Structure formats: C-alpha cells, structure tokens
Amino acid sequence: MLDGVSEILTSAVGVAISPVPIIAVTLMLFSPRARVNGPAFLAGWVAALAIVSGVAYAVADEADASTAATTADTIAWGKILFGALFLLLAVRTWRHRPAPGAQHDLPKWMSGIDVLKPPRALGLGLLLAGVNPKNLMLTAAAGAGLAELGLSTGDAVGSLIVFVCIGSITIGSPVVYYLFGGPGAKARLVELKNWLGIHNDAVMVILFLVLGSKLIADGLPPLS
C-alpha cells in the first residue's frame, strides 16, 4: 500500500491546496446556516473526490493499465498533457496577477454564499472538487496512476481513501475548527481568508509549476 500512497501523494496535496474553495468554505462558516452548510460542503467535496478517483481507477484497471502497454502509454500521455496544461496555467496566472498587496478578484458567485441552503452547499462542494479543472485532472491522474501499479483491491481502496483524506484536509480543517475551536475561531478564519485572498496567485503559480513538472516527469519514463 505504501507504493499506492506514494503514487497519489503529490496529486492529493495539489487538490488540498485550493485557495478559492478554502475561501468559499470559510465564507460559508460566517453564514446563518454555518453549522449545516459547512459540513454539507465538506460532504460534497469528499464525495466528488471519492467518485472521480474511484471511476478513474476502475476504468484504468479494467483496461489492464498495469500490464497493457497501450493503456499504460495512454495514461503516460495523459499525464504529460495535464502537466503541460498546468505549466500553461502557471504562466497565465502569473501574467494576470494583481498588483502587490492587492487581493485577488474572487468569483462573483461567492457573493451569494451566505444565503445558500444546505443542498446547494453540498452541490457547490461537489462542483469545486469534481468539476474544477485542476482538481479533476489531479484526481483522474491519481486514480489512473494507481491502476498502473497492479495493487490488490484492498491496497488500491486504502490508497484512494488516503487520497481523499489528504485532498480534503484543508476543507475539513476550517469546518472542524469553526465547530470546536471556541470564540477565537472566527477571527483566525478571517485572517486565513484574507491571507489567501492576497497570496492566491503566488500560491497557485508555484503549485502549477510543481504539479506540471511532476506530471510530465511521471509520464516520460513509460514512453522511453
């Protein structure tokens, strides 16, 4: 199972480092329905990661990714493509970064977070984890890459659980902290939100560069 955890670790950390969803869940925790919407958003996030990674693994495993050269080559080219896209996103994010000290412009849909009902909070978690391009590519790459290792079903499922847990830690932590962190929790969550708002682009540029390089490096050896 350690091989499986090693395979998914970088992708899981990449999913976890998602400033906009972290800001979104933090804003949700200041809404009138915070105690319901926060856990609902987290549940949607966890469900999306589990579904996408599980489907990617199942499809690749069904195609005999661990033994079929054609399937392995397809996964390798997919990793290289995703890596190239991440490098392009790094360049795009850097070119469109705000002035020093200025906050990143947040999506307009965030203005309605405080009036969301629980089902919509759940749906938003599903979308940001499972449809967001960065997370979708990383999650699919993690599941497919895991299938290449030829692990037992138990080890593969265990590795996917680790992936979901690590990928959800930055979303789950604010929710748990809000629920059990006492009177000072809100103030510290505001500080987190403000810091991410200012440093969002710098964080994402570094993340895209690291992820892009890692995926390309992982995709090249099987093709040589």
C-alpha positions as CSV (number, residue, x, y, z in Angstrom):
1,M,0.0,0.0,0.0
2,L,3.0,2.3,0.5
3,D,3.6,2.3,-3.2
4,G,0.0,3.4,-3.7
5,V,0.2,6.2,-1.2
6,S,3.5,7.4,-2.8
7,E,1.7,7.4,-6.2
8,I,-1.2,9.6,-5.1
9,L,0.5,11.9,-2.6
10,T,1.5,14.7,-4.9
11,S,-1.9,14.9,-6.5
12,A,-3.6,14.8,-3.1
13,V,-1.6,17.7,-1.8
14,G,-2.3,19.6,-5.1
15,V,-6.0,19.1,-4.6
16,A,-5.7,20.2,-0.9
17,I,-4.0,23.4,-1.9
18,S,-7.1,25.1,-3.4
19,P,-7.3,28.7,-2.2
20,V,-10.7,29.5,-3.8
21,P,-12.6,26.5,-2.3
22,I,-10.9,27.2,1.1
23,I,-12.1,30.8,0.9
24,A,-15.5,29.6,-0.1
25,V,-15.9,27.3,2.8
26,T,-14.6,30.0,5.2
27,L,-17.2,32.4,3.9
28,M,-19.8,29.7,4.3
29,L,-18.9,29.4,8.0
30,F,-19.9,33.0,8.6
31,S,-23.4,32.5,7.1
32,P,-26.6,31.9,9.2
33,R,-26.5,28.2,8.3
34,A,-22.8,27.7,9.0
35,R,-23.3,24.6,11.2
36,V,-25.2,22.9,8.4
37,N,-23.7,24.3,5.3
38,G,-20.0,23.8,6.3
39,P,-20.4,20.1,6.8
40,A,-22.6,19.8,3.7
41,F,-19.9,21.5,1.6
42,L,-17.3,19.2,3.1
43,A,-19.5,16.1,2.3
44,G,-19.9,17.2,-1.3
45,W,-16.1,17.7,-1.6
46,V,-15.3,14.3,-0.2
47,A,-17.9,12.6,-2.3
48,A,-16.6,14.2,-5.5
49,L,-13.0,13.2,-4.8
50,A,-14.1,9.6,-4.0
51,I,-16.3,9.3,-7.1
52,V,-13.8,10.8,-9.6
53,S,-10.8,8.9,-8.3
54,G,-12.7,5.7,-8.0
55,V,-14.1,5.9,-11.5
56,A,-10.7,6.8,-13.0
57,Y,-9.1,3.8,-11.1
58,A,-11.9,1.4,-12.2
59,V,-11.7,2.4,-15.8
60,A,-7.9,2.2,-16.0
61,D,-7.8,-1.1,-14.0
62,E,-10.5,-2.6,-16.3
63,A,-8.2,-1.7,-19.2
64,D,-5.3,-3.6,-17.6
65,A,-3.2,-0.5,-17.0
66,S,-0.6,-2.5,-15.1
67,T,0.1,-4.9,-18.0
68,A,-1.3,-3.5,-21.3
69,A,1.3,-1.3,-23.0
70,T,-1.3,0.6,-24.9
71,T,-3.2,1.6,-21.8
72,A,0.0,2.5,-20.0
73,D,1.1,4.7,-22.9
74,T,-2.3,6.4,-22.9
75,I,-2.1,7.2,-19.2
76,A,1.5,8.4,-19.7
77,W,0.5,10.8,-22.5
78,G,-2.5,11.9,-20.3
79,K,-0.1,12.9,-17.5
80,I,2.2,14.8,-19.9
81,L,-0.8,16.6,-21.3
82,F,-2.1,17.5,-17.9
83,G,1.4,18.6,-16.9
84,A,1.7,20.9,-19.9
85,L,-1.7,22.4,-19.1
86,F,-0.6,23.1,-15.5
87,L,2.6,24.9,-16.8
88,L,0.4,27.0,-19.1
89,L,-1.9,27.8,-16.2
90,A,1.2,28.9,-14.2
91,V,2.2,31.3,-16.9
92,R,-1.4,32.6,-17.3
93,T,-1.9,33.1,-13.6
94,W,1.4,34.9,-13.3
95,R,0.6,37.3,-16.2
96,H,-2.8,38.1,-14.7
97,R,-1.7,38.5,-11.1
98,P,-2.9,41.6,-9.2
99,A,-0.7,44.4,-8.1
100,P,1.5,43.7,-5.0
101,G,-0.6,43.9,-1.8
102,A,-3.9,43.8,-3.7
103,Q,-6.4,41.0,-3.2
104,H,-7.2,38.5,-6.0
105,D,-10.6,39.2,-7.6
106,L,-12.9,36.5,-6.2
107,P,-15.6,34.8,-8.4
108,K,-18.9,36.6,-8.5
109,W,-20.8,33.6,-7.3
110,M,-19.1,33.9,-3.9
111,S,-21.3,36.9,-3.1
112,G,-24.3,34.6,-2.7
113,I,-22.6,32.1,-0.4
114,D,-24.2,33.5,2.8
115,V,-27.7,32.7,1.6
116,L,-27.0,29.2,0.3
117,K,-29.2,26.3,1.5
118,P,-27.6,23.0,2.5
119,P,-28.4,21.2,-0.8
120,R,-26.7,24.0,-2.7
121,A,-23.8,23.9,-0.3
122,L,-23.4,20.2,-1.0
123,G,-23.6,20.8,-4.7
124,L,-21.0,23.5,-4.6
125,G,-18.6,21.2,-2.8
126,L,-19.2,18.6,-5.5
127,L,-18.5,21.1,-8.3
128,L,-15.4,22.6,-6.8
129,A,-13.9,19.2,-6.1
130,G,-15.0,17.2,-9.0
131,V,-15.5,19.7,-11.9
132,N,-12.9,22.3,-11.2
133,P,-10.3,21.6,-13.9
134,K,-7.3,21.5,-11.6
135,N,-8.9,19.1,-9.2
136,L,-10.4,17.0,-11.9
137,M,-7.1,16.5,-13.7
138,L,-5.2,15.7,-10.5
139,T,-7.9,13.3,-9.2
140,A,-8.2,11.5,-12.5
141,A,-4.4,11.2,-12.8
142,A,-4.2,9.8,-9.2
143,G,-6.8,7.1,-9.9
144,A,-5.3,6.1,-13.3
145,G,-1.8,6.2,-12.0
146,L,-2.8,3.9,-9.1
147,A,-4.2,1.3,-11.5
148,E,-0.8,1.1,-13.2
149,L,0.8,-0.3,-10.1
150,G,-1.3,-3.5,-10.1
151,L,-2.1,-3.4,-6.4
152,S,-4.5,-5.7,-4.7
153,T,-8.1,-4.3,-4.4
154,G,-7.6,-3.7,-0.7
155,D,-4.4,-1.7,-1.1
156,A,-5.9,0.3,-4.0
157,V,-9.0,1.2,-2.0
158,G,-6.8,2.1,1.0
159,S,-4.7,4.4,-1.2
160,L,-7.8,6.1,-2.6
161,I,-9.1,6.7,0.9
162,V,-5.7,8.3,1.8
163,F,-6.0,10.4,-1.3
164,V,-9.5,11.6,-0.4
165,C,-8.4,12.3,3.3
166,I,-5.4,14.4,2.3
167,G,-7.2,16.2,-0.5
168,S,-10.0,17.1,1.9
169,I,-7.9,18.2,4.9
170,T,-7.8,21.9,4.0
171,I,-11.6,22.0,3.6
172,G,-12.3,19.9,6.6
173,S,-10.0,21.7,9.0
174,P,-11.8,25.1,8.8
175,V,-15.1,23.3,9.3
176,V,-13.9,21.3,12.4
177,Y,-12.1,24.4,13.7
178,Y,-15.3,26.5,13.4
179,L,-17.4,23.9,15.2
180,F,-15.0,23.2,18.0
181,G,-12.4,26.0,18.1
182,G,-14.2,28.2,20.5
183,P,-14.8,32.0,20.5
184,G,-11.5,32.9,18.7
185,A,-12.1,30.6,15.7
186,K,-13.9,33.2,13.6
187,A,-11.2,35.8,13.9
188,R,-8.5,33.3,12.9
189,L,-10.6,32.1,9.9
190,V,-10.9,35.7,8.8
191,E,-7.1,36.0,8.9
192,L,-6.8,32.9,6.8
193,K,-9.3,34.1,4.2
194,N,-7.6,37.5,3.9
195,W,-4.1,35.9,3.6
196,L,-5.4,33.6,0.8
197,G,-7.1,36.5,-0.9
198,I,-3.8,38.4,-1.1
199,H,-1.5,35.4,-1.9
200,N,-3.8,33.3,-4.0
201,D,-1.9,33.9,-7.3
202,A,1.5,33.3,-5.9
203,V,0.4,30.1,-4.3
204,M,-1.3,28.9,-7.5
205,V,1.7,29.7,-9.7
206,I,4.1,27.7,-7.5
207,L,1.6,24.9,-7.3
208,F,1.0,24.7,-11.0
209,L,4.8,24.7,-11.7
210,V,5.4,21.9,-9.3
211,L,2.4,19.8,-10.4
212,G,3.1,20.4,-14.1
213,S,6.8,19.3,-13.7
214,K,5.9,16.3,-11.6
215,L,3.2,15.0,-14.0
216,I,5.5,15.4,-17.0
217,A,8.3,13.7,-15.2
218,D,5.9,10.8,-14.3
219,G,4.7,10.5,-17.8
220,L,8.0,10.3,-19.6
221,P,9.6,7.1,-18.3
222,P,6.9,4.7,-19.6
223,L,7.3,6.1,-23.1
224,S,11.1,5.7,-23.2
